[in-house]
Amino acid sequence: MPRPIVCALVALLVLVVAACGGADAEPTDAEYARAVVTAVDRTDYALARATRAKSMDELGKRLSEAGVVISAAGNELEERGAPSVFSDENEKLVKALETLGNDVSSTAEQLQQPGSEGLLTGARGLSFDSWDQANLALASLIGSGLPVKTLQRH
């Protein structure tokens, strides 16, 4: 084969390999940090919105919506992936967000059951172990130098 054809084929092969590799390439630290910040912001917004409910019925609906948003945030982090250096923390964070979403949704279901009117009487708030687990994973990411924040209390 003439040298220009070989060079052209090699160049084409390099482009094809680069294009294929780009789709599954792991995100940069900055891209991952932005994804985590987005997940945290979405989770905080959904939880804060629930705390502003004016009735038990509205609280149940808002908690149900929050559960969906939080689970979706965890799923999106899982789909996006993380730099290999953060893979363990990402796995913990994804699991904690998915569990928190389920916990919040389950609480919403309980509140919407007949006879649950007194469920929160005297309660100072709701507490979820999965919220703590998400913050532990986030704290680990922060300790590793990733510029993210923890979930806020609402």
N, C-alpha and C positions, 0 to 999 in steps of 0.2 A: 504494500500500500504506500502511496506517496505520503511524505512527511506532513503536508498540510492537512490531509484527510485524517491522519492519526491524531494530530493536534486538535482538530475539530471534534473528533469523537471523544477524546479525553476531556475536552472542555465541556462537552455535552453531558458526559457521565458525571463530572464534578457538579454541574448544575442540578442534575436529577437527584444525586445523593444529597446535596445541600437542601433541596426543596423537600425531599422526603424526611430528612432529619429535622427540619424546622418545625414540622407539625407536632412532633412528639418531644421537642427539646424542653428541658426543664426550665421553669421561669427563673429569671434573675432574682437576686435578693430584693431589689427595689420593686419588681413586679409582684413578688410574693408579699412583701410588706403592704403594698397597696391593696392587694386582695384581702389580707387579714384585716386591715383597717376598715375596709368596706363591710366585711362580715361583722365586725364588732359594732360599727355604726348602725347597721341594719338591725342587729339584735338589740342594742340599747334603745333605738327608736321604738321598736315594737314593744319592748317592756315598759318604756316610759309612757307610751300611749295607753297601755292597759291601766296604768295607775291613775289616769285621769278620767276613768269611767265614772259616771254619775249614778249608776244603779248596778245591782247584781247581774241583771240580764245583760247590760252593756259590758260589764266586766267579763262575763263568760264569753261573749262574742269577741271582745278584743283579745282575750287570752287565746282563744281558738285561732284567731288571725296571727297572733304573735308566734304561736307554735309552728305554724306553716312557714312563716318568714324565717324563723331561727333554723328550722330543719333545712330549708332551702339554702341558707347561708353556709351551713356545714357541707351540704352536697356540692355546692359550687367550689368550695375550697378543695374538696376531695377530687373533683373533676379537673381543676386547674393544676393541682399538684404543687409540689414545693421543691426548692433546691434540696439536693440530697442531704446537705448538712442539717436541714430542718425537718427531714422526713418523719422522725419519731415524734417531734413536737406537733407536727401537722396532723399526724394520725390521732394523737391524743385530743387535739383541738377539734377535729372533725367529729370524733366520737362524742365528745362532750357537748358540742353544739347540737348534734342529732338527738342525743339523749335529753338535753334541755328542751329542745323543741317538743319532743314526745311528752316530757314531764309537764310542760306548760299546757299542751293540748289536753292531756289527761285531767289536769286540774280544771280546765274549762268545761270538759264533759261532766265532771262531778258537780260543778256549780250549776249546770243547766238541768240537773236531775230534780224532779219534784221532791220537796222536803229538804233541800240543801240550803235553805235560807239562813240557817244558823251556823253553817259550816265555818264561816270566818268571824263569827261574833267573838269579840275579845281578842282576836288575832292582831298582832302588831305588824304582820306582813307575811309574805310567802317566802319560803326558803327552799332551794333546790341544791342537792349535792352536785348535780351536773353543772350548775352555775359556778360552784367552787372549782370543779375540775377544769372547766374552760379557763378560768382565771389562772389556775396553776400552769396550764399549758401556755397561756399568754405570757405569764411571768417568766417562764423558761425561755421563750422567744426573746423577751426583753433582755434577759440576762445574757443571751447570746449576741446581743448587739442589734437586734432587729428593732427599728423605730415604730413600735406599735403600742397600744394601750390596753389596759384590762377593761372588762365590763364594769359598768358603774352600778351602784346601788340605786334602786328606784323605789 
